């Protein structure tokens, strides 16, 4: 069972993995530092427990410990129990959710192995907003996307805000980095994926008509610039979401949700 350790000193070194979460240069979730993955709140901690990210330690108030009692019955990690004021001093702000879990980052997944049984994949290029990343993972989980691939210049999907906004689904939906961009997209094509580049260009084919493959990879670009011409050129087809007059585009996470839904809506 989880080991409950009461701590009332915010300077206790055992709490260093949770310290300064809002500091731009000392955060423990920085990939170049400790590289920890931080789960905030009961639901996200539960999803961390049910993921490939092994829980390393926890910090929280007694109420959240009680709520997680059943989930932690067979978990052999420390739970540092404290009060809300001490917790706020450690993390650097008041945490309404009242509990944090941390995990070390596992080894990256292999792209080929990850897509072996997939039928729907999201591929991101230049998506550098953590909230958009988190929203897309939440959308992907809810709408049956099997995996997410990251091209160049994307934000870290394991940044604390991305994990929080995803409601922990970034811990459960497989993802991997594409090493050679965009040439490695041929890995998807060679395995039968239709590569669809989303664009607001009115000359592009409507998405519902473009999505014809039994296996589909949806390419999504950054807010504003969208996909680069190199990425567009690597796709099999360019597709658009039909828009009302006077509106040329959607938030990228919203566009992704609509594309994911279109994939679910069309029988395969």
N, C-alpha and C positions, 0 to 999 in steps of 0.2 A: 504494500500500500504506500501511497505518497507519504513522504517524510515532512511533517509539519514543523517548521522552525520559526519561533516567534522572534521578531527583530523590531526594536524601537529606535535604533540609531540610524539615521539616513546615511551616515558616513561609513557604515559597515561594508567592508570590501566584498562581502559575499553578494552584495546587490549591484556590483559593477556592470553586470550584463544588462541591467535595466536602466542604467544611468544616462541622463542627458539625451533623452530621445528626440528632443527638438533642437539639438545643437548641430549646426551644419558640418562641423569638423570633428566632433567627438562621438557621434551616434554609433552605437554598437552594431547597427545594421549596415554600415558602410561596407561594400564588397572588399575594399582594400584594407579594412581594419579587422575587427573580429568577424565580420561577415555573418552576424546572427540574423535569424529570421524571427520577427516579433509578431506575436498574435495578440490582439486586443479583444477582450470580452469573452464571455462564456461560450457563445456560439462559435467564434473563430478558434478558440482553444480546442473545442470539441472537434472541429474540422482538422486542426493540426494533429490531434491524436489519431485521426482516421486518414493519415496521409503518409507520404514517404519522408516526411520531415520529423525525425524523432525528437520528442520533447526533451529538453535538457534541464530546465528549471522553470519555476513559476514564482510570481510575486502577486499578492493580492490581499484583499480584506477577508474577514471571516465569513461574511455573507456569501461571497463568490465561492469560497472553499466548500461551503455547504451545498451550493447549487451544483458543484462539480463532483460531489462525493462519489456518486455511482460511476462516473467516467474515469475517476482516478483510482478506483479500487485496486487495480493490478498494475499501476504505474509506479515505477521505482525511481522517482525524482524528488528533489526538495521543493516544498512549497513554503516560501518565505512569507509568513503571515504578519501583517502590520496594519496600521490604521491609515485612513485616507490622507491625512496630513503628511505623514511620513512618506507615503507612496508618492504624493505630489512633489515633495522635495527631491526625491530620488530621480523621478522621471523628468522633472522640469515643468510640469503642468498638472492641473487637476484632471484625473482620468475618471470620467463618469462610469466607465465600464467596470472598474474595480478589480480587474485581474489581467495579468500579462503572462504569456508563455513565451519561451525562447527556444529556438532550435538552431543547430549548426546547419549550414548549407550542405546538402548532399552532393555527390558527384553529378555533373550535368548529364542529362539523358542523351542517348544517341538518336540522331534524327531518323535514321533508317529504321531502327527498332521501334521508335515511337510511332511512326506512321504505318507500320506494317499492317495493322488491322483497322486503321482509320478510314473513314469515308468522307469526313468533313473536317477541313483544317483551315484555320485562320493564319494568315501570313502578314506580319506588320513591318512597315518600313518607316523610320523616322517618327514614330509615335513616342513623343518624349514627355508627355504629361502623365504623371502617376495616377491621377484620378481616372483618366481615360483608360489607362491600362487596367486598373482595377475593375472599372465598369465593364470592360470587354470580357474579362474573365468571368464575371458574374453572369453576363449575357451568354457566354459560351457554355457555361455549366447548365444554365436553364434551358438552352435551346439545342442541346445535343452536339455541340462541337467537340470533336475528339481530341484535338491538340492545337497548340498555338506555336508558331515559329516566329522568331525574331530575326529580321534583317538588320541592316545597319542603322545606327543612330537612334535606337529605341531606349526608353527609360528602363531602369531596373525593375522587373516585375516583383522582386522581393523587398522592395523598399516598404517601410512600415505603412505608409499611406496607401500604397497599392494593395497590400494585403488586407488592410481594413476596408477599403472601398469594395473590394471583391467579395467581402463577407467570408473570407477564407478560401474561396474557390480557386485562387491562384495556387494554393497548396495541393489541390486535387486534380485540376485539369493539367495534363502533361504539357510541358513546353521545353523548347530547346533553341539554341542559337544557330542560325545558318552562317557557316564560316565564310564561304565565298559568295558574295552577293553581286548580282543576282544569278550568277551561273549555276549555283547549287540548286536553284529551283528546278533544274532538269531532273534532280532526284525524285521530285514529286511527279513530273511528267512521265518519267520512265516507269513509274509504278501505277500508271493509269489515271492520275489526277488531271482534271481539267482546271487550268489556271485562269481565274477570272479576276481581272483588275478593275476595281471600282473607281469610277471617275464621275464628276458632275458634268462632263462634256455632253452637251445635248445631242451630239452626233453619235454617241455610243449607243449600243443596243440596250433596250430595257432589260433589267436584271432577270425578270421572270422568263424572258425569251432566251437569254444567254445561258442560263443555268441548265445545261443538258447532260452533263456527265454523271455517271454513276458514282464517281468519286470527285469531289470538288475541293479546290484550294482557293479561298477568297483573299485577294491581296488588298490591303488597306493602308493608306498613307497618312501622313501627318496632317494636323489641322492647318488649313491654309494652302500650303503648296501641294498637298496630296502626294501621290506616287511619282517618283522620278521617271523620266522617259526610259531609262534603262530597265526599270522594273516593268513599266508598261510594255516595253518591247519583248520582255521575257514571257509575258502572258499569252494565252491562246485567244482571249477575247477581252474586249473592254466593255464594261457594262455600267449602266447608270440606274439610280433609283428615280423614277419619275417624280418631278417636283411641281408644286403649284406655281403659277406665274409670279415673278418677283422674288422667288427664293431659289438660290442656285446650289445650296449645299446644306448638309446636316452636320452636327457634331459627330466626330468619327466613331464614338462609342454608340451613338444612336444609329448611325448608318450601319455599323456592324450588326447591331441587334436586328435591324430590318433585313439585312442579308441573311443572317442566321435563320430568321423566321421563314424567309422565302425558301430556304433549303429544307426546312421541316415541312412546310406547306406542300411542296411538290412531292408526290409519291415517288419512291425509288424502287 
